[in-house]
C-alpha cells in the first residue's frame, strides 16, 4: 500500500508518518510538506497513492482544494483529512472525503480509518466500461474502443445519458439540430446506428443495443458506467464526481445540473 502523508509542519508530519508506519508496517509512505509537491507527484510523475492523509490547513492551497484536484486526476485515491479543528468536518464530507482524523494522531486512529476505507472499484472486464465524468470515453478490456465516426460515439453517449430507449426524432433533434431535410437526417441516423452495431459486434457486445421499429436504446446491465453507479449510490462513483460530465456534448448540460443538485 502506498500512502501520502501531507503536513506543512515538520513535527506534525513526522508524527503522522510514525502513526501510519505503526498502523500499517508494510506501507510505502511518502511525506510532503507542500500540497503542490504531492499533486505534482500524482499528475506529472504518475505516482498514484492508495490513500492520502492530509492536513487541511496548508500554505498556498488548503487541503480541501488539494483533495478536489487529486480526485480530478486520480478518482480512485482515498483521502483522509487530518486536522486539529473540528469545524472543517462538514466541508470535508461535502467533498466526499473518505475519513477525518483529529489531532493529536495515534496509530489506533490511523488503523481505524484504514479499516473503514471503501475497497477500490474493480471494473467487470466482461462489460464495456463507460466513463461519463469529465469527457465521455468508452473502454473494452482496458483499451479505448475506437469509433469510426464521431456521431457514432455521440449516439452511444446520448443513449447512455437517456438510460432508456429513444425515438429516432429525439436522437435526430440532438445530433443534427440544424438540419431541416428529414430524409437526410433519417439516412444519417440509419448509417450511425448500423456503424454502432458493427463497432459493438466486433467485440462481441452487439446485444447491448435495443433496436425496434422507430426506437433505439441500450441495455444498462451490460455496461459498467460511472454515471449509473453514481445513481445507484456507489460511494466511489460519488467521490469521483466533481461537476464534470460528458464535457464534449452541450446537450448533456441538463444532466450535469441535475447531478449537482442531487450530489
Beta strands, then each sheet from edge to edge (+ up, - down):
strand 1: 2-6
strand 2: 28-32
strand 3: 51-55
strand 4: 78-83
strand 5: 99-102
strand 6: 128-131
strand 7: 137-140
strand 8: 143-144
strand 9: 166-167
strand 10: 209-212
strand 11: 215-218
strand 12: 223-225
sheet 1: 2+ 1+ 3+ 4+ 5+
sheet 2: 8+ 7- 6+ 12+
sheet 3: 9+ 11- 10+
end
